Amino acid sequence: MGAPARHPDLDMDLDHLIRTVPDFPKPGIGFRDITPLLAHAHALEEAIDRMTTLFRASHVESVVAIESRGFLFGAPLAIRLGAGLVPCRKPGKLPAATRSRAYELEYGTATLEIHEDALEAGARVLICDDVLATGGTLEAAIGLVGDLGATVVGCATLIELEGLEGRARLRGTRVESLLQMPA
Ligand code: AMP
């Protein structure tokens, strides 16, 4: 008989494994560094377990993971959910034909791309990233999934920065974050 299935440990404190680095990458930004959590075997598994539990009943067929830290959660999440993995990348990284969307950052703009044949029309898609801040990144990813004719069943992030109204910007989409922190 195999080992019993592991269930999420609701008491495990993941917050203390997020390190805030002041003034990175520019003055005034409090960067939420997830590397201590990634380095902790049980915490990493715990985070993936919690995301899986939140979306297990959503019949996810594809996980769209956002470059680059979204990849770290998207791949194990896709495996746990029995879904495929689709990378959503910065411009010029994907080799085949892409669809792209530009979006506003605090200073300037950014662009995300996805392979135009990456999703079946009507596919049930979960979008995954490490941090929800202003919501611009996830909004662009939701737009790309819609451009391909697929259906977003939700967004999963490890951290949500409160006070930036990111969640309000994504109204109409289910958004789940494991940790809520001040911006
Ligand atoms: P936004 O589009 O404003 O929601 O920003 C989310 C994206 O920017 C995510 O891909 C994050 O990796 C990154 N990000 C934004 N703010 C932070 C922060 N304070 N610490 C770490 N990553 C951040």
Boltz pocket constraint, residues with backbone or C-beta under 6 A from the ligand:
constraints:
  - pocket:
      binder: B
      contacts: [[A, 29], [A, 30], [A, 31], [A, 32], [A, 33], [A, 66], [A, 67], [A, 69], [A, 104], [A, 129], [A, 130], [A, 131], [A, 132], [A, 133], [A, 134], [A, 135], [A, 136], [A, 137], [A, 138], [A, 161], [A, 166], [A, 183]]
      max_distance: 6.0
